[in-house]
Amino acid sequence: MLSQTGDVEAAPITMNLLDTITVPSNGGSGKIELLQGDLASIPQEHAVDVLVVSAFPNRYQPTSTSLIGALDRQGISLGKLAESKEVDLRAYASCWLSQPVDTQTKDHHFDRVLCFEPLSRGHPPELVGDIFRAITPFTGSNPPLKSVALPIVAAGEQGYSVADMLNPLIEAAHHWMSAGLPLEVIKIVAHGDSNIKEAAAIFAERKKALLKKTEQANQHRSYEVFLSYSRKDEKAAKQILDALTNREISVFFDEISIDKGTSWQQKIFDALEACQRVVAIYSPSFLASKVCLEEFNIAWARGRNEASQILFPILWEPTTLPTYMQLINYVDCSAKGPSAIESACDRLMNELGK
């Protein structure tokens, strides 16, 4: 289970802000904060909409050094919250959102719990990006989710070092916020004294590196259309690519647009942030692909942040879409004939003002 950091000791009474990274995005800016304190007793001045807790699937037993255990000692049982989930997206985003937490509970100052339950048992440093992928669908809720607090996950009971976990956690938070995830603040909280100096030094180092990265972010080619597809739907993607290319539309298509030996992830992120439309080719394989869902969520967050329509979904194979995807109109090409693709591309041309 991903647990909050810290030694077995008395919890701090206050929560202290140690450092801040400002993250520019297309629609403004957000903040990533490093704090010291107890997430089970968040003070009013650091109140957040959602507290992120992580667990193995359907395992919510409180332990002495875990965040689940700390919450339980405050009278907040994750097991009971799990019995009446408000939204369950575990099939798509490895998470569920609780009902509002009892407002009579003292000194918690968060409205809901988002429980992250990764279906795969990969190493925690490889999974931290999934936390923000899980948060994305809820930023469009009513009222919208604007602030999040979470621990330095897995740096306690699981034995991973602060460096192992904090570096990828900051990178993932910065990536998602700069891509348009409409959060005002992400609070990363260290618990206890033993790791504070190390955490503060790591945070300061990442802050300097990310500032340099931001300054270089615009040095890339932009495309009109980004094609997001599962490898199993590559034939369909190439048909759409050909139809758009024939219309003289510049298209980011990974096999063609990424040179061998280059940083392919950064190239994809840059193209997603700069393109005018993201064509998402819906199918069961698309929904099963972590990469496809990440590309979709980045485009979805950009659209909300810029108050514009970035996504242009095309239904290629009938599938059951999660609710937040159903809210976006798609073009039905499940008949798979050439005329369906041509019609979809003509509609896209109109949206691009061509």
C-alpha positions in Angstrom: 0.0 0.0 0.0 1.3 3.5 -0.8 1.7 5.1 2.6 2.6 8.5 4.0 6.2 9.0 5.0 7.4 9.4 8.5 8.6 7.8 11.6 6.3 6.7 14.4 6.1 9.9 16.4 3.7 12.5 17.6 2.0 14.3 14.7 2.9 18.0 14.2 0.3 20.5 15.4 0.8 22.8 12.5 1.6 22.4 8.8 4.6 24.4 7.6 5.1 25.6 4.0 8.7 24.8 2.9 8.9 25.8 -0.8 6.7 26.5 -3.8 7.1 25.8 -7.6 4.9 28.1 -9.8 3.7 26.2 -12.9 2.7 28.3 -16.0 0.1 26.8 -18.2 -2.0 27.9 -21.2 -4.7 29.5 -19.1 -2.7 30.9 -16.2 -0.6 29.2 -13.5 -0.8 26.8 -10.6 1.4 25.9 -7.6 3.2 22.8 -6.3 3.9 23.2 -2.6 6.1 21.2 -0.3 4.9 21.2 3.3 5.7 19.4 6.6 2.8 18.3 8.6 0.1 15.7 9.3 -2.4 15.1 6.4 -4.9 13.6 8.8 -5.1 17.0 10.6 -4.9 19.6 7.8 -5.3 23.1 9.4 -7.7 25.6 8.0 -5.1 27.7 6.2 -4.1 24.7 4.1 -7.6 23.4 3.5 -8.1 21.4 0.2 -10.9 20.0 -1.8 -9.5 16.5 -1.9 -7.0 14.4 0.1 -5.4 11.7 -2.0 -5.0 8.3 -0.2 -3.6 5.2 -1.9 -4.3 1.6 -1.2 -4.1 -1.8 -2.7 -7.4 -2.7 -4.4 -10.2 -3.2 -1.7 -7.7 -3.2 1.2 -8.3 -0.4 3.6 -6.9 -1.7 6.9 -5.4 1.0 9.2 -1.8 0.5 10.3 0.3 2.5 12.8 2.4 4.3 10.2 0.1 4.7 7.2 -2.1 7.6 6.2 -5.1 5.3 6.3 -4.2 4.5 10.0 -3.8 8.2 10.8 -7.2 9.0 9.3 -8.8 6.1 11.2 -7.4 7.6 14.5 -9.2 10.9 13.6 -12.4 9.0 13.2 -12.4 8.8 9.4 -12.6 5.2 8.2 -11.5 4.6 4.5 -13.3 1.3 4.6 -16.6 2.9 5.5 -16.1 5.6 2.9 -15.5 2.8 0.3 -18.9 1.3 1.1 -20.7 4.4 -0.4 -18.4 5.8 -3.1 -19.7 8.8 -4.9 -17.9 8.0 -8.2 -16.1 4.8 -9.0 -13.6 5.0 -11.9 -11.4 2.1 -10.9 -12.0 0.3 -14.2 -10.6 3.3 -16.1 -8.5 5.4 -13.8 -7.6 3.2 -10.8 -9.5 5.5 -8.4 -12.7 6.3 -6.6 -14.1 9.5 -5.0 -15.7 9.5 -1.6 -18.9 11.1 -0.5 -18.3 14.4 1.5 -16.4 13.6 4.7 -18.4 14.2 7.9 -18.1 17.9 8.5 -18.4 17.3 12.3 -15.0 15.6 12.4 -12.5 18.1 13.9 -9.5 19.5 12.2 -9.4 17.6 8.9 -10.2 20.5 6.5 -10.6 18.5 3.3 -14.0 17.8 1.7 -13.5 14.4 0.1 -11.0 11.6 -0.2 -9.8 10.3 -3.6 -8.6 6.8 -3.1 -6.0 5.7 -5.7 -5.9 1.9 -6.2 -3.5 1.0 -9.0 -4.6 -2.2 -10.8 -1.0 -3.1 -11.8 1.5 -3.9 -9.1 4.4 -2.0 -10.7 7.1 -0.2 -8.7 5.6 3.0 -7.0 8.1 5.3 -8.8 6.6 4.2 -12.1 3.0 4.6 -10.8 3.0 8.2 -9.5 1.9 9.6 -12.8 -1.2 7.5 -12.6 -2.3 9.6 -9.5 -2.7 12.7 -11.6 -4.3 10.7 -14.4 -6.8 9.5 -11.8 -7.5 13.1 -10.6 -8.2 14.5 -14.1 -11.8 13.4 -14.5 -12.9 15.0 -11.2 -11.5 18.5 -12.1 -14.7 18.9 -14.2 -17.1 18.1 -11.3 -19.6 20.5 -9.8 -18.1 22.2 -7.8 -14.8 21.7 -9.6 -11.9 20.2 -7.8 -9.2 23.0 -7.4 -6.9 21.8 -4.6 -5.3 18.5 -3.7 -3.1 17.3 -0.9 -1.1 14.1 -0.9 1.8 12.4 0.9 5.2 11.5 -0.5 3.7 8.2 -1.4 5.5 4.9 -0.7 8.4 6.5 1.2 7.3 5.0 4.5 6.1 1.4 5.0 7.2 0.3 1.5 10.7 1.3 2.1 11.3 3.6 -1.0 13.6 6.5 -0.4 12.3 10.1 -0.4 14.5 10.7 -3.6 13.0 7.6 -5.3 9.4 9.0 -4.8 9.6 12.8 -4.6 11.5 13.3 -7.9 8.9 11.5 -10.1 6.0 13.0 -8.0 7.2 16.5 -8.7 7.8 15.7 -12.4 4.3 14.3 -12.8 2.6 17.1 -10.9 4.5 19.7 -13.0 3.7 17.9 -16.3 0.0 17.6 -15.6 -0.4 21.2 -14.4 1.6 22.7 -17.3 -0.5 20.6 -19.7 -3.6 22.3 -18.4 -4.9 20.2 -15.5 -7.0 22.9 -13.9 -5.8 22.7 -10.3 -4.8 25.8 -8.4 -2.5 24.0 -5.9 -1.0 20.5 -5.3 0.3 20.1 -1.8 2.9 17.5 -1.3 3.3 16.8 2.5 6.2 15.2 4.3 5.4 13.7 7.8 8.0 13.8 10.5 11.4 15.5 10.9 13.8 12.9 9.6 13.3 13.4 5.9 12.6 17.1 5.7 16.1 18.3 4.8 16.4 15.7 2.1 12.9 16.5 0.7 13.6 20.3 0.7 16.9 19.9 -1.1 15.3 17.6 -3.7 12.4 20.0 -4.2 14.8 23.0 -4.6 16.8 21.1 -7.2 13.8 20.0 -9.2 12.5 23.6 -9.0 15.6 24.9 -10.7 15.5 22.2 -13.4 11.9 22.7 -14.2 12.4 26.5 -14.5 15.0 25.8 -17.2 12.7 23.3 -18.9 9.8 25.8 -19.0 12.1 28.4 -20.6 12.9 25.9 -23.4 9.3 24.6 -23.8 8.4 26.6 -26.9 11.3 25.4 -29.0 9.4 22.7 -30.9 7.3 22.4 -34.0 3.6 22.7 -33.7 1.0 20.6 -35.5 -2.6 21.3 -36.4 -3.8 17.7 -35.4 -2.5 15.1 -33.0 -3.6 11.5 -33.7 -4.1 9.5 -30.5 -4.7 5.8 -31.1 -4.0 2.3 -29.8 -1.5 0.2 -31.7 -4.3 -2.3 -32.4 -6.1 0.5 -34.3 -3.0 1.5 -36.3 -4.7 0.7 -39.6 -7.6 3.1 -38.9 -5.1 5.8 -37.7 -3.2 5.6 -41.0 -6.4 5.9 -43.0 -7.3 9.1 -41.0 -3.7 10.3 -41.4 -3.9 9.9 -45.2 -7.2 11.6 -45.4 -6.0 14.6 -43.4 -2.6 14.8 -45.2 -4.5 14.9 -48.5 -6.3 17.9 -47.1 -2.9 19.6 -46.4 -3.4 19.3 -42.6 -0.2 19.0 -40.5 -0.6 15.9 -38.4 1.5 14.6 -35.5 1.7 10.8 -36.0 4.2 9.1 -33.7 5.7 6.7 -36.2 6.5 9.6 -38.6 6.9 12.6 -36.3 9.4 11.2 -33.7 13.0 10.7 -34.8 14.7 7.6 -33.5 16.9 8.3 -30.5 15.0 11.4 -29.4 13.0 11.8 -26.2 9.7 10.5 -27.5 7.7 11.2 -24.3 8.7 14.9 -24.3 8.0 15.2 -28.0 4.5 13.8 -27.5 3.9 16.2 -24.5 5.1 19.2 -26.5 2.9 18.2 -29.5 -0.2 17.7 -27.3 0.3 21.2 -25.7 0.7 22.9 -29.1 -1.7 21.3 -31.5 -5.1 22.7 -32.4 -7.1 19.4 -32.2 -6.5 15.9 -30.7 -8.2 13.2 -32.7 -8.9 10.4 -30.3 -9.8 7.1 -32.0 -12.2 5.4 -29.6 -12.1 1.6 -29.2 -11.9 -0.9 -26.4 -8.1 -0.9 -27.0 -8.0 2.9 -26.6 -9.7 2.6 -23.2 -7.3 -0.2 -22.2 -4.2 1.9 -23.1 -2.6 4.0 -20.3 -0.8 6.1 -23.0 -4.1 6.8 -24.9 -5.9 7.8 -21.7 -3.0 10.1 -20.7 -3.1 11.8 -24.1 -6.9 12.1 -23.8 -6.8 13.6 -20.3 -4.1 16.1 -21.3 -6.2 17.3 -24.2 -9.4 17.3 -22.0 -7.6 19.4 -19.4 -6.3 21.8 -22.0 -9.7 22.3 -23.4 -11.2 23.1 -19.9 -8.3 25.4 -19.1 -8.5 27.3 -22.4 -12.3 27.2 -22.6 -12.0 25.7 -26.1 -12.7 22.4 -27.8 -9.3 20.5 -28.2 -10.7 17.0 -28.5 -12.2 15.6 -31.7 -13.1 12.0 -30.9 -13.8 9.4 -33.6 -15.7 6.2 -32.6 -14.0 3.3 -34.5 -15.1 0.3 -32.4 -18.2 0.3 -30.3 -17.2 0.5 -26.6 -18.6 1.7 -23.2 -17.2 5.1 -22.5 -16.7 6.5 -19.0 -19.1 9.3 -18.1 -16.6 12.2 -18.6 -15.8 10.9 -22.1 -19.5 10.6 -23.0 -19.9 14.4 -22.4 -17.8 15.1 -25.5 -19.5 14.7 -28.9 -17.8 12.2 -31.2 -18.0 11.3 -34.9 -19.3 7.7 -35.4 -17.1 5.9 -37.9 -17.8 2.4 -36.6 -19.2 1.5 -40.1 -15.6 1.8 -41.2 -16.3 2.7 -44.8 -14.1 5.3 -46.6 -17.1 7.7 -46.7 -17.3 7.7 -42.9 -13.6 8.7 -42.6 -14.0 11.3 -45.4 -17.0 12.8 -43.7 -15.3 13.0 -40.3 -12.2 14.7 -41.8 -14.4 17.2 -43.6 -16.1 18.0 -40.2 -12.7 18.4 -38.7 -11.6 20.8 -41.5 -14.6 23.0 -40.7 -13.7 23.1 -37.0 -10.1 24.1 -38.0 -11.5 26.9 -40.3 -10.1 25.4 -43.4 
